[in-house]
Amino acid sequence: LLQVASFQGVAVRSLSTSSSHEHPEHGRLVYKGNLAKLVLGVKFFSYSTSIFNLLMMPYIMFKTGIGVESLLVQAAFYGVIGFFTFITPVTLHILTKGYVVRLYYKDEMDTYTAVTYNAILAEKVTVFHQKDVKIPDITKMFTTFYAKTKSMLVNPTLFPNPQDYNHLMGYDKSSFFKLEDIKEADERK
């Protein structure tokens, strides 16, 4: 019981130090995705089941005798196993590669640093300027904006400060009327 309590204390301390809002290299944390652990977990599960399938395939072939069946049966078996072994992890990666885990902003340079997961489940850093942000003309699934040519997905409601989202998307430079301007005009009347 004493070891468990000390383990929990270490975990709490390590979590509290990793949740700092300032990163010396990337800047101020402006966004944190709430599905980051879920995305990582699903990709890890998919990869691990694919590896398990690859390791079990020779055993299954040996025990079932599928190696002595016709060529058509072998092709069908390899096709089904290959589909779930390779296509599922690739599809998951394509769908989730733009999911932003964390987004940092450096005021003095007007640069953003987006942290996503790459194909081998490591964090990938993409640095871009606000002027590199392009909003798709047509709403696309799994894309909120493009940073240069890379598709990025964020949830606007998870930005603690809405002005950070507005600046990222370029809405603060928009020619549209701002709500504050309209309120000020109404107050002057």
C-alpha angles and dihedrals in degrees: 000000000000092000092051092051092050091047090054090050091054092048092050092049093049092048093049093052093048093054094068114142094217124066114190094219103032104033132226121000107241101164138026120186115229094209097055096107092044093051091048092047095049092048091047091049091049093049093047093051090049091053090047089052092051092050094046097045096084091047092050092047091050096047097042096042092230089144090072096048124095123293091250092057091048092050092049092048094048091045094054094044092044092050094056094037099052111012097053097056091043092051092048090051093049091050096046104032092098097047106122111225095182134000123201129191129205109202098195094054098029090230131141127210115204119195116206135159120259128210094279093050095254122131114264121202122213118186119198142155125243089248088061092062114106123184113216114248090224121041107254129198113251093010128096096163143341120246101205096314099330118106114233130191122202134159108235092207092062094065105104089208113043090203089066090058092045091052092046092053094041093243091131089064093047124125089226119107115266120227091238091055091052092049091049091051091051091050092053092055 
